[in-house]
């Protein structure tokens, strides 16, 4: 397997940070004196989901932190469902920012990482200088779609399946995580994920307690609903959207931007949910442009 240093293209440190009463494994790169960018991965990824964005951001003059969010890969995996409620996931990011000596940061998320990023911008707006989200809607836009769009409700069937006890993580682990491998590879062009990439994902998924902890993110949403105190996002926001997303209807993208005071939408008609892998160069370029302001 090729080394991560070769893959990332810049020197990085692998650190363990004590934040919000948990331990997060964090990949850190760039000059600690530079403006901070935090990259948040989604399901079923880990920090490596952003590996092709680290070098461009460092080259653009940013300090970059990419955590394994709680429950994933090398980060702590608290028992039960309650530790994975969205309010705690946002507090993790607040504490991570402060652990690096900053009070606020530019925050970018994909998939579940984007849900956390939206929540952070709504619940802790003073911590988010600029916001970037990839293929996940603003929570209000998503809630409205679930209530009024049958196509979106149909596409969200898997989230209801995750509410079952034990079965989802058992099914995921069968045949060397064949199901979650298909989640990554099933909707992208062949070769988007290399064999080395998939080996890294299987290693992350196979860590003790990881599959259950990752699934508990889904279980926590209906069990511990707590709406943020505002609907409008104040931070300048860039929404990147692969329109072939099989889980999310494309109308969610403009509906999300409409809930931002200063929002911008960039569409990718020929890409899907895993936009960070299908169009990594374009994603990095657009993020650098947005984060530079």
N, C-alpha and C positions, 0 to 999 in steps of 0.2 A: 504494500500500500504506500502511495506517495506520501511524503511528509506534509504535515499541515503548514509548516513554514513555506514549503514550495507552493502549496496550494493557495495560501493567502497572499503571498507576495510581499509582505511586510513583517517585521518582527512583532510578536505578540507575547503577552504574559498571560498565563493561566493562573487565576487567583481564586481564593475562596473568601467571600465577604460575609460577615455576620450582619444581616439587615432584617429589621422588622421581626426579630425573634426567630429567624431561620437562617440557613446557610445557602448562599447562591454561588455556584461556580460561574466565573465571569472571565471572558476573554477581553483583554484590554490592549489597545494599540494607540499609537500616536503620542504626541507631546502633552503631558498633563497640564501644561499652561494654555493649551489651545481650547477653543470653545468645544463643549461636550455634546456628542450625539449618542443617544442610547437606541440600540436596535433590538426589537422584541420579536422573537420567532413565534410561529403558530404551531398548530397540531398537524401532523404528528412529528414535527421537526424538533430541533434543539438549536443551540447557538449557530451551528454549522449552516443552517438555512440562510444566513446572511453572509456567508464566507466570501462571496464575490463582490460585496459592497464595501468591505473593510478597507482595502487598499485605495480605491478611489476617494473615499472620504478622508483618509489620512493624507493622501496627496493634496487634497483640497484645503488642508490646514485644520483638521478636526481631531480632537481626542475622541476615541470610539470605545464604548463599552457594549459588549454583547453577552448578556447573561443566558445561562440555562435557567428558564423560569422555574419556580418551585414545582417539584414533582417530576422534572425532566432531567434525563441524563445524569450528570454528576452533582446536581443540586439536591438539597434535602427533600425528603418525601414524607411530609407529615401524614400521620394516619387519619383516616376518616375523610368525610366530605367537607365539613365546615371550613378547614384551613384553605380551601380553594375558592372561596367566595370572592367575587370580583373586587370588593373593597380591600381585601387583603392583598390581592395581586397588585393593585394600584399602589398600596402602601409600600410594597416591596420596591417598586421603581422609585418612589420618593426617597426611600432610605438609601437605595443604590446611588442615586444622584448625589446625595449628601455625603456618602462614604468616599466619594472621589473629590470632595472639597468644593462642590458646587451647590448652589441653591436652586438652579433650574437648568434645563437642557433642551436641546432639540430632540424630539422623540419620534421614532418611526416604528410602525408595527405592521406585521402581515398576519392575516388569519386571526387566531386567538390573540396574538400580540397586538393586532390592531384594535380588537375589542378592549384590551387593557389600555392602549394608548388613547382611544376615545374617552374611556372612563376617567383616565388621569386628567385629560384636558378639561373635562366637565366637573370633576370632583376636586381637583387640585390645580386650577388654572394658573396659579402663580408659579408652578413648577415647569410649565411647558412654554418655551420660547417660540417654537415652531413645531407643527405637527405634520407628519407624513403617514398615510395609511394606504395599505395595499389590499384590495379585494376583501374588505369587510365594511359593512355599512355603519353609519351612525346608529346608535342604539334606538333612537326614536324612529328613524326611518325603517329599521328592521322590525320593530314592534308593530308599526302600522302595516307593514307588508304582511306579516304573519296573520294579522286580523282581517285584512282586506284583499289579499292576493292569493288565490287558490294555487297558482303555480308555485309561489314561494313556499307555501305550506307543504305542498307535495315534495319539493326539493329538500325540505328540512327533516324528512323522515328519520334520517340517521341520528339526529340529535335526540329524538324520542327513544330510539333503540338504545342509546347510551344510558338511559335511566334504569334499565334492567340491572338487577344485582348480578355480579360475578360474570355473567355470560359474555359481555362485550370484551373484557380483557382476556378471558379464556379463548375466545374465538380469534382475537388478534394474535395471540402467541402461537397458534397452531402453525405447523409447517414452516417454522423459522420466520414467523411474522409475515406470512404470504399476503394476508389481508391488508395490512398497513403498507406493505410494499406496493400493492396495487393501487392504494390511495394515492401514492406519490406518482407512480408511472402510468396509471391508466388513462390519464387525460392530457398527457404531454407528448410531444414528438419523441420517437425512439432515440435513445442516446442522451436525452436531457439529463438524466441521472446516470452516472457511470457506475460500474460494478463497485468501484472503491467508495463512491458516495453511499450506495445502498448498504455496503458492509458497515460503514460508520453508523448509519441509522439503526441497523439491526443490533449493533453493540449497545447503542443508547437505549433502545426499547427493552433490551434484555437485562438491563441492570435491575437488581432486586427492588421490587415495589414500583418500578417506573410505569408499567402498563396500567396498573390500578390508579396510580396518582394522576396520570394523564387523562384517564377516563373520568376521574372525579371532578375535573374542571367542568365537564358537561353536566354532571349531576348537581353541582353546586348552584347552577343558575336558577332552576325552578325552586329549589329548596330554600335559597336565601336571596330572594329578590330584594334589591334595594336600589331604587332609582337615584341617579345623581341629582344634585340640587338645582341644576339648570339644564336647558336643552340646547342653547346656542353655544358654539365654540368660538372663543375670542381669538385664539392663536391663529396666525396665518396657516392655512391648511392646504396640503396637496393630496388629492385622492388619485391613486393610480388603479386602473381597473381593466383586467383582462375580461373581455366580454363573453368568452366561451366558458366562463365559470359554470360548472354543472350544478353547484349548490346554491347559487345566488342569482336572482334575476337582474338583468342589466339596469332596470329602472332604479335600483337602489343607489346607484352611483350619483346621478344628478340630485336625487332626493336627499342624499347625505350632504352634498356640497351646499344645498339650499339652507341647511341648518348651521352653516359657518358664516361668520361675519366677513371673512376674507378667504374664500375658498376657490380652488382651481381644480378642474378635472382633466386628467389625461387618459384617454381610452386606448385600448389595444384590441382591435376587433379580431385579430387572428391569434390571440393568446387566451389562456384560461386562468384558473385559480392560482397556480404556482408561477405567477408572473416573475418573481425574483429569480427563478431558474430558467424560464423560457426566454426572458428578455433582460438578462442581468446588466448588460452594458447600458441599455436605454434607461432602466430603472435607476442605476447609479448616477447617470448623467442628470436625469431629471431631479433626483434628490439633491445632488450637489447644487444645482441651480436654485432650487427652492430654499434649501437651508442657508445658502449665501444671502438670500433676501434681495 
